[in-house]
């Protein structure tokens, strides 16, 4: 079963686009589009469906990855974008976990334990923590499925590691 990452750019904050482009490049697969022109950053690469982000477009985007190998690149890219855009960018994913933990199910607003993360998100967060010396905070954004067996998480920002 695949899953989907969602992002919504809600406003245009001041961003160091040169630094953002350089950091995003480290997260991308070979052959990805990462173009900066007049403070407009466009990122695009093929996953299961195309991942696409254009810093000049307010609004909602999504990318279904079906857990293909490039999903890790999507997770890293989303973490970098959230780092630079902060509260101006909402990032959610139903891929933080395959399912609810057996011992104690999550409810809306709960902080997600790192031990309950999907493998690609766990790897991406380890990479991000090494690079930025901070650890992303993830909270449950929705609970769904029969008996609340799945959850979607939201990146809330980061705290010092």
C-alpha positions as CSV (number, residue, x, y, z in Angstrom):
1,X,0.0,0.0,0.0
2,X,1.3,3.4,-0.9
3,X,1.0,6.7,1.0
4,X,0.8,10.4,0.3
5,X,2.7,13.4,1.4
6,X,0.9,16.8,1.5
7,X,2.2,20.3,1.5
8,X,0.5,23.7,1.6
9,X,2.4,27.0,1.2
10,X,0.1,29.5,3.1
11,X,2.1,32.7,2.7
12,X,5.4,34.0,1.3
13,X,7.9,34.4,4.2
14,X,11.4,35.9,3.8
15,X,13.6,32.9,2.9
16,X,17.3,32.7,2.0
17,X,16.6,31.0,-1.3
18,X,20.3,30.4,-2.1
19,X,20.8,28.5,1.2
20,X,17.5,26.7,0.7
21,X,18.5,25.6,-2.8
22,X,21.9,24.3,-1.6
23,X,20.3,22.3,1.3
24,X,17.5,20.9,-0.9
25,X,20.1,19.7,-3.4
26,X,21.6,17.5,-0.8
27,X,18.2,15.8,-0.3
28,X,17.4,15.3,-4.0
29,X,18.0,12.2,-6.2
30,X,20.2,12.6,-9.2
31,X,18.5,14.3,-12.2
32,X,16.1,16.2,-10.1
33,X,15.1,19.7,-11.1
34,X,16.2,22.3,-8.5
35,X,16.2,25.8,-10.2
36,X,16.5,29.2,-8.6
37,X,15.6,32.2,-10.5
38,X,14.7,35.7,-9.1
39,X,13.9,34.2,-5.6
40,X,11.7,31.5,-7.2
41,X,12.7,28.0,-6.4
42,X,11.3,25.1,-8.4
43,X,11.9,21.5,-7.3
44,X,10.7,18.6,-9.4
45,X,11.5,14.9,-9.7
46,X,9.8,11.7,-10.6
47,X,8.8,9.4,-7.8
48,X,5.7,7.2,-8.2
49,X,3.9,10.5,-9.2
50,X,5.9,13.7,-9.7
51,X,7.1,15.6,-6.6
52,X,6.6,19.3,-7.5
53,X,7.2,22.5,-5.4
54,X,7.2,26.0,-6.8
55,X,7.9,28.7,-4.2
56,X,5.9,31.3,-6.2
57,X,2.7,29.3,-5.8
58,X,0.5,29.5,-2.7
59,X,-1.6,26.5,-2.2
60,X,-1.8,22.8,-1.9
61,X,0.4,20.0,-3.5
62,X,0.7,16.3,-2.8
63,X,2.8,13.4,-3.9
64,X,2.0,9.7,-3.8
65,X,5.1,7.7,-3.4
66,X,4.0,4.1,-3.0
67,X,7.2,3.7,-0.8
68,X,9.4,3.6,-3.8
69,X,13.2,4.2,-3.1
70,X,12.9,7.9,-3.9
71,X,10.4,8.3,-1.1
72,X,13.3,8.9,1.2
73,X,14.3,11.9,-1.0
74,X,10.7,13.2,-0.7
75,X,10.8,13.0,3.1
76,X,14.2,14.8,3.2
77,X,13.0,17.5,0.8
78,X,9.9,18.1,2.9
79,X,12.0,18.4,6.1
80,X,14.3,21.0,4.4
81,X,11.3,23.0,3.1
82,X,9.7,23.0,6.5
83,X,13.0,24.1,8.1
84,X,13.2,27.2,5.8
85,X,9.4,28.0,5.6
86,X,8.4,27.3,9.2
87,X,4.8,28.0,9.9
88,X,4.2,29.3,6.4
89,X,4.3,25.7,5.1
90,X,2.1,22.9,6.3
91,X,3.6,19.4,5.8
92,X,1.5,16.3,6.6
93,X,1.9,12.7,5.6
94,X,0.1,9.4,6.1
95,X,3.4,7.7,5.8
96,X,4.8,8.5,9.2
97,X,3.8,5.0,10.2
98,X,2.4,1.8,8.7
99,X,-0.2,1.6,11.4
100,X,-1.0,2.6,15.0
101,X,1.3,1.1,17.6
102,X,-0.2,-2.0,19.4
103,X,0.5,-0.8,22.9
104,X,-1.1,2.6,22.9
105,X,-3.0,4.2,20.0
106,X,-2.5,7.8,19.1
107,X,-5.1,10.5,19.3
108,X,-5.3,13.9,17.6
109,X,-2.6,16.2,18.7
110,X,-0.3,13.5,20.3
111,X,3.4,13.9,19.7
112,X,4.6,10.9,17.6
113,X,7.3,8.8,19.2
114,X,10.3,8.3,16.9
115,X,10.1,4.5,17.5
116,X,6.7,4.5,15.6
117,X,8.0,6.0,12.4
118,X,8.1,4.5,8.9
119,X,11.6,3.5,7.9
120,X,12.0,6.3,5.3
121,X,10.8,9.0,7.7
122,X,13.1,7.6,10.4
123,X,16.1,7.8,8.1
124,X,15.1,11.3,6.8
125,X,14.8,12.6,10.4
126,X,18.2,11.1,11.3
127,X,19.7,12.9,8.3
128,X,18.0,16.1,9.1
129,X,19.0,16.0,12.8
130,X,22.7,15.5,11.8
131,X,22.5,18.3,9.2
132,X,20.5,20.9,11.2
133,X,21.3,19.9,14.8
134,X,17.6,19.9,15.6
135,X,14.9,17.2,15.7
136,X,11.6,17.6,13.9
137,X,8.5,17.6,16.1
138,X,5.6,15.5,14.7
139,X,2.0,15.5,15.9
140,X,-1.0,13.4,14.9
141,X,-3.1,15.3,12.4
142,X,-5.8,12.7,11.9
143,X,-6.8,9.2,12.9
144,X,-8.5,7.0,10.4
145,X,-9.3,3.5,9.2
146,X,-11.3,0.8,10.9
147,X,-11.1,1.3,14.6
148,X,-8.6,4.2,14.1
149,X,-5.9,1.8,13.0
150,X,-3.9,4.5,11.0
151,X,-2.8,8.0,11.6
152,X,-1.5,11.0,9.6
153,X,1.2,13.1,11.0
154,X,2.1,16.8,10.7
155,X,5.5,18.4,10.9
156,X,5.3,21.1,13.6
157,X,8.8,22.5,13.4
158,X,12.0,21.4,15.2
159,X,13.7,21.6,18.6
160,X,17.4,21.5,19.4
161,X,18.8,18.0,19.3
